[in-house]
Amino acid sequence: MATTTAAITLTSTDLLSDSLSLSTTATLTKAGGAVGLDQTSGLGRKTTTATSTFTLFDGSAYTAAKAHKLYLKNTSTTDSEYYTLVVNSEEIGRLYAGDWAFLPYSASADTNDIKLTPSVSTTMTLEYMLIFEA
């Protein structure tokens, strides 16, 4: 059994009226159990040089209703460069330079593809990984 832990820490001294200090962790387990997620796409990078939308993960390639987790990071250092993230034709948001996302992913036989569109046609690189269960 694989053991994978995700952690996030949020801190700010001026976002709220008091200082913010939030930290949480989660052990990534299969749906409905305590067995660790043990499959991964591997940590990959995709370099783009056009503003064409591309499919990063095809929902039909993964089992529906499981505890898949998706990691994305825009490695750009140019503030105005972003990737638009779309799942099942719904825009989830934009990953600007240095932004990252870690979110649950529900695959489906005919929908829920993970698609991204770069904002510029110059070279941009997306770092990604899917941790999933079969």
C-alpha positions in Angstrom: 0.0 0.0 0.0 1.3 3.4 -1.0 1.2 6.2 1.5 0.9 9.7 0.1 0.3 12.8 2.2 -0.9 16.2 0.8 -0.3 19.3 2.9 -1.1 23.0 2.5 -0.2 26.0 4.6 -1.8 29.4 4.3 -0.4 32.4 6.1 -1.0 36.1 5.9 -0.5 39.0 8.3 -2.8 41.4 6.3 -5.5 39.5 4.6 -7.9 39.5 7.6 -8.2 41.7 10.6 -6.1 39.1 12.5 -3.2 37.1 11.3 -4.0 34.0 9.3 -2.2 30.7 9.9 -3.9 27.6 8.5 -2.3 24.3 8.0 -3.8 20.9 7.1 -2.8 17.5 5.8 -4.6 14.6 4.3 -3.5 11.0 3.6 -4.6 10.2 0.1 -6.8 7.0 0.2 -9.0 5.1 -2.1 -12.7 5.9 -2.1 -14.5 4.8 1.0 -11.5 3.2 2.8 -8.1 3.5 4.4 -6.1 1.9 1.6 -3.7 4.4 0.0 -3.9 5.5 -3.6 -1.3 3.5 -5.5 -1.5 4.6 -9.1 0.0 7.7 -10.8 0.5 9.2 -14.2 3.9 10.1 -13.0 5.1 13.7 -12.7 5.1 15.2 -16.1 5.7 18.4 -17.9 4.0 19.7 -21.1 5.5 22.6 -23.0 3.1 24.6 -25.2 3.9 27.1 -27.9 0.3 27.9 -29.1 -3.0 29.0 -27.6 -4.7 25.8 -28.7 -6.8 23.9 -26.1 -5.4 20.4 -25.3 -6.7 17.4 -23.3 -4.4 16.6 -20.5 -6.4 13.7 -19.1 -9.2 11.8 -20.9 -12.0 11.0 -18.4 -12.8 7.7 -20.1 -9.3 6.4 -19.3 -10.0 6.3 -15.5 -12.6 4.6 -13.3 -15.6 6.9 -12.4 -16.5 7.7 -8.8 -13.1 7.1 -7.4 -10.8 9.2 -5.2 -8.5 10.5 -8.0 -6.4 13.6 -7.2 -5.0 16.1 -9.7 -1.9 18.3 -9.3 -1.2 21.1 -11.8 1.4 23.9 -11.8 2.1 26.7 -14.2 5.9 27.0 -14.1 5.9 30.4 -15.9 7.5 33.4 -14.2 5.7 35.9 -16.4 2.9 37.3 -14.3 0.4 37.7 -17.2 0.8 34.1 -18.5 -1.9 31.6 -17.5 -3.6 28.3 -18.3 -7.4 28.1 -18.3 -8.5 24.9 -16.7 -11.7 23.3 -18.0 -13.5 20.1 -16.9 -16.5 18.9 -18.8 -16.9 22.2 -20.6 -16.9 24.1 -17.3 -14.2 26.7 -16.7 -12.7 25.9 -13.3 -10.3 28.8 -13.3 -6.9 30.2 -14.4 -3.5 29.1 -13.2 -1.3 32.2 -13.5 2.5 32.2 -13.3 3.6 30.1 -10.3 0.0 29.1 -9.4 -0.7 25.5 -8.6 -3.8 23.4 -8.0 -4.5 20.2 -6.1 -8.1 19.0 -6.4 -10.3 15.9 -6.5 -11.1 14.6 -9.9 -14.1 12.5 -10.9 -13.5 10.7 -14.1 -16.3 9.6 -16.4 -16.7 7.4 -19.5 -17.9 10.2 -21.8 -17.1 13.5 -20.0 -14.9 15.1 -17.4 -11.8 15.4 -19.6 -9.2 17.7 -18.1 -8.5 20.4 -20.7 -6.2 23.4 -20.6 -5.7 26.4 -22.8 -2.5 28.5 -22.7 -3.0 32.3 -22.7 0.0 33.0 -25.1 1.7 31.3 -28.0 5.1 31.7 -26.5 6.7 28.8 -24.6 4.9 27.9 -21.4 5.3 24.8 -19.3 2.7 23.0 -17.2 3.7 20.5 -14.5 1.1 17.8 -13.8 0.4 14.5 -12.1 -2.7 12.4 -11.5 -2.8 10.2 -8.5 -5.6 7.7 -8.9 -7.2 4.3 -8.2 -8.0 1.7 -10.8 
